[in-house]
Structure formats: structure tokens, C-alpha cells
Amino acid sequence: MTGTIVYKKNKNMVTRKIADETILLPIYKTSKEINCIYTLNKPASIVWDMIDGKTTVGEIKDKVLNNGFDLIKDSAYRIKDKVERGK
């Protein structure tokens, strides 16, 4: 059951909030290795903030859907999949 899965954040990813944006930056040994950063939209920021190793995917999905975002339930699971893959 997808709704009962629990994820934890990757230790090799730094999160920064600047103004109203959440930015994810992979940690590398040198700045030359950095080839990407991720800027999250509001629903994705909620998902990222709730990934704590305790909160289930179902709870995260419910929070996103109950925050007034115009998403269908399957979209919340697609967000989860993108977070899982790091894309």
C-alpha cells in the first residue's frame, strides 16, 4: 500500500528557504561537481518539509490536498515519486 510508505530525507541534500522558495542543493566535495539545484513549488515544499522518517505518504498526500491546492489524488503520488527519484 503506497499510502503507508514512510521516507526520510537524503543526508546528501541541503535545504534552504529563501523568501517563499525552497531550494534543494546536492552536497558535493567540490563546487565543480555541482550540476544542478532544485527549486520546489509550494505543494512540493510541503511534501519535502513533511518527509521526516515518520510521516506516511498518505499523511503527506492528505496535507497537500487539504491545503487548497488544485491537485487530484494521483498528482500527490506523482509528487512523491519525483521526490523519491530526486527529480
C-alpha positions in Angstrom: 0.0 0.0 0.0 1.6 3.2 -1.2 -0.2 5.3 1.5 1.6 3.6 4.3 5.2 4.1 3.0 7.5 6.3 5.0 10.5 8.2 3.6 13.4 10.1 5.1 15.5 12.8 3.5 18.7 12.1 1.8 21.6 13.3 4.0 23.5 14.5 0.9 20.9 17.2 0.2 20.9 20.7 1.8 17.7 22.6 2.0 17.5 26.4 2.1 14.4 28.6 2.2 14.8 32.0 0.5 11.8 34.3 0.6 8.9 32.0 -0.4 11.0 29.4 -2.2 12.5 26.1 -1.1 15.8 25.3 -2.7 17.5 21.9 -2.6 21.2 21.6 -3.3 23.0 18.2 -3.5 26.2 18.1 -1.4 29.4 17.5 -3.4 33.1 17.5 -2.4 33.9 20.5 -4.7 31.8 23.2 -6.3 32.9 21.9 -9.7 30.8 18.8 -9.2 27.6 20.8 -8.7 25.5 20.3 -11.8 22.0 21.1 -10.5 19.8 22.7 -7.9 16.1 22.1 -7.3 13.6 24.8 -6.7 10.3 23.5 -5.2 6.9 24.9 -5.8 4.5 25.2 -2.8 3.0 21.7 -2.9 6.4 20.1 -3.3 7.8 22.2 -0.4 5.0 20.9 1.8 6.0 17.3 0.7 9.7 18.0 1.4 9.0 19.5 4.8 7.0 16.5 5.9 9.5 13.9 4.9 10.9 13.0 8.3 11.1 9.3 8.5 7.8 9.1 10.5 5.1 10.7 8.4 3.4 8.3 5.8 2.9 9.1 2.2 -0.8 9.1 2.9 -0.5 11.7 5.5 1.7 13.9 3.3 -0.8 13.5 0.4 -3.7 14.5 2.7 -1.8 17.6 3.9 -1.1 18.7 0.3 -4.7 18.1 -0.8 -6.1 19.8 2.3 -4.0 23.0 1.7 -6.3 24.2 -1.1 -4.1 23.1 -4.0 -6.0 22.1 -7.1 -4.5 18.7 -7.3 -6.1 15.3 -8.0 -5.0 12.5 -5.7 -2.9 10.9 -8.3 -0.9 14.1 -8.7 0.1 13.9 -5.0 1.5 10.4 -5.6 3.4 11.7 -8.7 5.0 14.4 -6.5 6.0 11.6 -4.1 7.6 9.7 -6.9 9.6 12.7 -8.1 10.8 13.3 -4.6 11.8 9.7 -4.3 13.8 9.8 -7.5 15.3 13.2 -6.8 13.7 14.7 -9.9 
